[in-house]
Amino acid sequence: MRDLEVLSERTGVSGEEPREAGCSQGPLPEQAPVWSPGVSSLLLARYYLPRGHSVVRGNACELLRDGVEAYPAMLDAIRRARRYIRLETYMFITDAVGELFGQALAEAAERGVHVKVLYDAVGSWTSRKSYFDSLRQRGVDIRPFKPFNLSRGWRHLLRRDHRKILIVDGEVAFTGGVNISAHWAPAGEGGGWRDDVLRIEGPAVHALERRFLATWRMMFQDRFHRWATGLGRLRRRRGGGARGQVGLAVLSSRRSIHRAYLHAIQRSRKSVLIAAAYFVPDRRLVAALRDAARRGVEVSLLLNARSDHPILEFVTRAFYEKLLVAGVRIFEWQRGVLHAKTAVVDGAWGTLGSFNLERLSLAFNHEVNAVFADPRLGRQLEESFRTDCGDCREVTLAEFRRRPLWRKLLERALYALRKVL
């Protein structure tokens, strides 16, 4: 590994001295690139990714902000579909956005496109079952993931399908934190929730498709998996090669996503920027963030000021003082709900997907994240993060210590229950 570090120095790592860890205020500084623009993506992957995380090269990626950008792009892909559509989502809510997507999916099925939709029964419990029945009548194969069944025990109910994946014709895929719901519609027309989605073209599309097929086979035990896998292999033999320069690792193991976060933070040289909708980290992640800040890395967290799960606000703030003392900067999102699950390290490594930095994602849920090692895409994600922080309130250590006693007591009590909340 020492040889790799020497090689990275020669390929463009900046030689700035580490800054002092502390709680300096003011806007986030613009960071000079740590890596030269022409550095090999293979070298970046070897440096930032743990061994065993295979990288699929040759992808074209586009970062989409919020439902404002994500929904039109997803609907356009559905309307252009020629052969098949695979949609997996935690929430498919039968509001205005859900009906818009349902209509597009039904129209695709009626023109001969093979449409399969998997939605989580708990995440979509408020939806009208009659609407899903009407989609089935129009040719959409839409099914719930693990419907309510107390006879199978609480663990069955806890293990939910939290993934957000859309694949069209094996050519384009979308993954991120956006569900099918008006929560992500623009403010005034919906909730205006803040989130990120990655649009992908290239070989990584098939990696995401395999995750969908594996879940479908696990739930329904039909032969669709073998048939679709055979078609996928045939398409890959016929072509469908590189569309861009981005290398992606598609991770669906909860442990592997967590390990990817830890490894990248521990290898960070200049900056660690994390946007987390729900932030109840384990001890290893807290230690990694504190260690990075203390060795002079800029560590900044973008968290919710007002969560859609209010109890988690108090649990999250129980971690603030320990992080602030180490020099971690914390920004709270003020405009509605932050639902993004993204991170970027040194402007070169990044991840986005469905994985939350809290216990349900780590211990129970089915998740998927795209992890990349690419300076261009990393720079886009970093600029997006810094733009968001400009609209936030920064939490200072002195201010945080002045919070009311009842808040301190409530935070301490809920922190003790963090593993069961």
N, C-alpha and C positions, 0 to 999 in steps of 0.2 A: 504493500500500500504506500510505503514511503516513495517508491519509484513513481507511482501515480501522482502524488503530491508535487514532486519535482517537475513532472511533465506538465502538470496544470500551471505551475509557475511560468514555464517557458511559453505556454500557449496564451498567456494574457491575463493572469490573475493580478489584480492591482496590488501594489505594495504599500498601501496606506497603513499607518500605525493604528492599532485598535483604539477606539475612543473610550473614555472613562464611562463605566456603567453608572447611571444615575437617573434622576427624574427630571431632567431638563424639559422645560415647557416650550410651546411654540409649535408651528406646523411641522409635519414630517418633512425631513430634508429630502431633496432629490439625490438619489444615489448613483454614483458612477458605476458602470458595469464592472463586475468582478471578473468576468470572463470576456475574452476578446470575441467580437461578433462571428469570427470564422471558426470558433472552437468546435471540434467534432462532437456531435450529439452522442456518439458512442462513449466518448470520454466522460461527458457529463453524466450519462446514465451509470457508468461504472463508479463514478465518484459519489453521486447522491443516492443511488438506489441500492438496497441490500442485495446481496447475492441471492440468486434464485428468482428474482423478478425479471422475467423475460420482457424485452422491449420490442414492440412491433414498429418497424421503421416505415417511412414513406407516406405519412398521413398529412392531409391538409385540414387544419383546424381553424374554427372561427369562434371567438368568445362573444356570447350573446348576453346582454344585461336585461334582467327582469322579463316579465311576460310581454312587455312592450316589444321587445326584439325577438324573444323566443317563440311566442305563439304564432306570429305570422310566418316565421320560417318553418315551423313544424307543420302548420296547416298547408303551406305550399308544397312541402314534401309529400304529405298525404294525398293531396289532389293530383300530384304528378305520378303517383304510384302506378306501376304497370303489372307487377306480379304479386307482391305480398307486402303486408304491413304487420309488424310486431310491436305492440305497445304494452309496457309493464309500468305500473304506477301505484304509489301508495294511496293517493286520493284521486278518485274520479267522481267529482261532485256534480250532481245534476242541476247546476245553476246555468247562467248564460254561457259561460265558457265551456262547461261540460256538454251542453246541448250543441254548441258550435262544433266541437270536436266529434261528438256523436254523429252529427249530420254528415260531416266530411268522411268519417269512417264508413257510414252506411252507404253513401254514394259510391265510395270506392268498392265496397263489396258488391253493389248492384251492377257495376260495370265489369265484374269478374275478377277483381283483386282478392286474394286470399288474406282475410283480416282476422288476426287473433289478438285479443286484449285480455290482460291479466291485471285485476285491481285488488287491492287489499280489502278484505271484508270489514276490518276494524277502522282503517283509515277512511273508508267510504260509507260508514254506517248510516250517515244522514241522507244518502242518495235514494232516489225513488227506484225501487226494484222494477216497477212497471216500465220505466224508461229503458232499463237494460233489456227487458223482455221485448220491447219494440225494436231494439237494435238487433236482437237475435232473429226476429222475424224478417228483418231486412238482409240477413246473411252474415252479420258480424258474430264471430265466435268469441263472446265475452264471458269471462268466468271469474268468480271471486276466489281469492287466496285465503284458505282456512276460515270458512264461515264459523260463526259462533257455535261452539260445541263444548259445554262444560264437562261432559262425560269424559273428555280426553285430558282433562287437567288444566291447571293454570299455565303451565309451561307452554302448552299448545297455543294458548291465547297470547302469551307474551312474545312468541317468536313470529314477528310480522315481516311481510315483504315491503321493505322501505325503499326499494330501488325505483329509479325513474329512467326508463330506457325507451327510446323510439327508434326502430330500424325500418327502413323502407328499401325494398328491392335488393338488400345486401350492398347498397351503394352509399347510403348516407345514414348516419345515426346521430342521435342527440342524447346527452346524459348530463345530469346536474342535480339541482335541488328543486326544480319547478314541477309541481303536480298539475293535474287538470282541475282547476278551480278558479273562481273569480278572485280569490285572495291575491293572485298574481296579476290580475288585470290592472291597468293604470288607475291611479288614485282618481276618484270621481266616478269611475266606472266599476271599480272593484276595490280590493284592499290595498293595492299599491305596494305589496311586499317586495323587499329587496332580495334578489337572488341572481344566480349565474347558471348558464347552460353552455356546454361545449358542443358545437356542431362539428362532426367528423366525417371526412371522406377518406377512404383508403383501407388498408388491411385491418386496422383496428376495429372496423365495423363488424367484421366476422367474429372478433373476440367478444364484443358485446352481444352479438347474436347468440353465441354459444351459451352465454349466461342465461339469456331468456329461455332457450330451448331446454337447458338443464332444469330450470325451475318448473317449466311446463310439464316435462317428463316426470319429475318428482311428484307433482301434484296429481296428475291425471293418468299416468301410466299408459299412455297410448303410443301408437307407432309413429306418430307425427315426428318425434325427435329423429328417428333413423332416416325417415324420408327427407326431412329438411337438412340433416347433416350431409346426406349424400349429395343433395343439390348444391350445398355450400362447397363441398370439395370439387364438384364439377365446375362451378363458377371460378374457383381459384385456379384450376388447371387451365381454364380457357383465358384467363386474364384477370382483370380487376386489380392491377398492380398499384404501384406508387402513385399517389396524387399530390404529394407534397414532401416536406423535409422533416416533419415532426415525428419524433419517436415517442410512442405511448406504451405504457404498461397498464393493462386493464385488470384491476384487482377486485375480487369479489369475496375474498376471505377477510373477515373482520380483523383477525390478528395481523394479516399481511398489510392491511391499510394502516393500522396503528403502528406497526413496525416501520413502515415507510415514513410516517411522520417523524418518529423518533430518530431514525437514521439521518434524515435530511437536516433536522435541527442540530443534531450533534456534529454534523459536517459543515454547518453554516460558517461563513467567513465574514459576511457583512450585514445581512438583514434576514429576519424571519418575520413575515407578515401573515397573520392568520385572521380570517373572518369566520366566526363561529356562531351559529344561531343558538345552539345550546352548548354551554361550556361547563362541564363538570369533570375535569380531567383526573386521571389517576396519578399516583405519586411519581411514576416514571416520567410522565409528560411535564408535570410541574418542575421536576428536577432538571429536565433537559432545557426548559425555557429559562429557568433561573441561571443555570450554568452558562448558557449562550449569552445572556445579558451581562453576566459578570466578566466574561472574557472580551467584552467590547462590541459584541454583535448588537445591532439595532433590533430589538424584539418589540413588536407592536401587535396588540390584539384589538380587533373590532368586534364588540359584543352588543347585545341588546340592552337598551335602556328600559324598554317595556316589552316583555316577551308575551307570546300567546299562551305560555304556561307560567303564570305569575310565581308559583312556588320556586321554579328554577332560578328566578332572578335573585332570590335570597341565597340559594345554595351557591350560585356562581360568585356572588360578591363575598362569600366566605373565603375565597381564594385571593381576593384582591390585595390585601396587605402583604402577604407573603411574596407576591409577584412584584408589587410596586417597590418594596424595599430592595429587591434585587436589581431594579432598574428597568423592568418591563413597563412599557407605556400602554395604557388602556384607554380606548376610545369607545364611547357609548353612542349607538345609533339612535337618533331622536325621531326620525320621520317614519312612523309606523313600525312595522316588524321587519327585523333582519332575519332572513331565512337561509342565507348563503352558507356554504360549507367549503371554503376555499383556503388555500395557503400557497405562498410563494416564498422561496428561499433563495437569496442572492440574485434574484431576478432571472434565475436559470432553471430551478426545479419548481414544479408546481403541481397542485392536485385540486380537483373539484369533483363533486359527485353527491352521493346521498348520505355519506358517513358523518355522523355528529360526534363531537368529542365528549361523549357522556356514556353512561353505563348501558343503556338499551342498545345503542349501536355496537358497542364493544362485545356485549355478552349474548344478545338475542337476535337482533334483526338481520334479515338478508339485505346486504348493502352492495354497492358497486361504486368505485371511484376510478377515474382516469388520472394517471400519474404521468407527467411529461418531464423531459429534460431538454429544454429548447429556449435559448435566450430571447428570441423574438416573441414567442408566446408568453414567456415569463415576464417580459417587459410590459406587455399589454395588461396582464393580470396585476402587476405591481402598480401601474398607473391607475387602474381602476380602483385598487385599494386606497391609494393615496388621495384620489379624488373623493372617495367616500369619507375618509377621515377628516377632510376639510369641512364637512358638514356636520361633524360630530362634536360632542363635548368630551374633553379629555378629563379623566379622573386623576386628581393629584393625591399624593399620600397625605398631606396635611389636611386637605378637605375631607378625605375619606375617614380619617381618624376622628373627625368632629361629628360623625353621624350619630343619631339619637341612640340611647342605650337600648331601647326596645328593639331596634334593628339589629344591634350587635347580638342580643340574646336570641332573637329569632334566627339569625344567620347561623349561630353556633348550634342551635337545636336541629335545624334542618340539615346542616352539614353532617351531623352525627348520623342522620338517616339517609344520606345521599345514595347508599347502595340499594335502597329499597324504594326510592321515589321514582 
